[in-house]
Amino acid sequence: MKLLRYGAVGAERPAILDADGKMRDLSGVVADINGEALSPGSLARIAALDPSSLPLVDGTPRIGSAIARPGKFLCVGLNYADHARETGKEPPEEPVLFAKATTALCGPNDDVEIPRGSDRTDWEVELGIVIGTRAKYVSEDEAMDYVAGYALVNDVSERRFQSERGGQWTKGKSHDTFGPVGPWMVTKDEFSDIQNIDLWLDVDGERRQTGNTRTMIFGVAHLVHYISQFMTLEPGDIIATGTPPGVGLGMKPPTFLKAGQVVTLGATGLGEQRQVMVQA
């Protein structure tokens, strides 16, 4: 299933894509695409529906973040060895974890703000894991049972804020609009091998990133297991799993985003995003 949210900012409604790729309103079934809706029981009820029996969504409304109000928006850094090296770092021995503020969340095609004082705003296409069941101290063998599905994420970053302003990475990762998620969340049953998903990203039509999740250092199951040793994962939580090489920081010379530029990105089975850069 492909679940999504549509409508004005702050007034999004839940929907599902039918077999023809048309949006069908789910408001009569679930209140939103949130933790409660992503539980195994709720997903089973939605899967049992005939989408053609649901109200058709007219026109081309704005698409919101695929997930509403996640409790946590976690990220994994340097999870592709070639990306780690392009940033001048060695591949990590354990997953590098940091958080994005949930206020960074936005729709997949919303404008992305370049923060005031920024000169190093960068792009990162990533596979996002969406949790469906509370996970605490789970084994790697059982980890996939706690996953509801996946979504495309652009882990937008301000590199100077991230690395040169003291403290942790979070301040360079959390500006408003730095977390486009969607266009939809795809339930895990639609993927035979999540560790073989192509990822790509273009800036102004020029290819910057090309990768595949098979080259992740730490795979999806290991990440869910690992993170659950340090904190409880709740339904609706999002984990961005790292980016392949090709970010602006790794270019020679380093190249960063400016107002007016357009970023497009996509992943196998997860749809595409398009963002125009604007000055905050």
Phi, psi and omega in degrees: 000149174244113181253141183209178181226138184225155177121180183295156179303127180086354180228031182291150178240150181281149180209167176227148174273133176273184185297338179265006180079016178266146180281134176238130185289133181252011186300332179280355184247313178226154181287327182193171173269084184229189183304318181296319181289340185265003176294154180306319180295317179294316179298324178295320179295319179294319181296332181281350181285155168267107184304330182293346178275352182268155181299134177283136178273120183279154173072202181232074182291162173302142175259127179270180173308138183297335181240136180266130169046059175295144177293325180224141174237092185262154180223153178245123181266150171056041185267006171236124187302320181290330174290319178303315183291326180291339177266005178084019181239154176277149176304135184287154177276336174227157178304135175269120185249141170210173183239147165259140172298141180293343176288351175283344184299137175205177180286161185293338182241013176289155172299145175252129182276134167272119187298155174298133181082004181274138169228010182220043177284129192232169183244155175202107175282136184212152167279129176253133174267136176245123182280140180242343182222139180306128186235118177220123181053048180272150178280161178295325180296329183262353192302322184293341177294343184262000182266131175273320183177202189219156177211154175284138180228138166254108180275076181296140188221145169252108192291325179292316177299323184292317192245343188239007183248016178081158175075205186269176183290340192305323184292337176271000186241357197242007178302150175310137178077006180278008181224062173297129181229126179130193024283341181215165168262128180256126181295150190297338182293345181277356182242123176281333180208098181291344178269029173212060183243125178283141178233145177208157177209137177239149170240120184052040176082359179256128183295127177247319182234137172219125182202180179213141183295348177294341180264009173298141176290314179242119183283176185303310183299318180294321181296315179297315177302309186298310183296326181291349175281342184250336182201157177278128175269133183248155176306133182096344176298146180244136174238112173276127198264009180107164187237147174285174183293162178117011179286162182299325180300329184272354180285159180239107356285162177307139185230132184232170188280148177231156178304136180098342179284156183240128177251129174236145182206161181195172178207150181307121176078353185250002177084193184227159175234157174214123182230135172263133178280131178229155179279133179288000000 
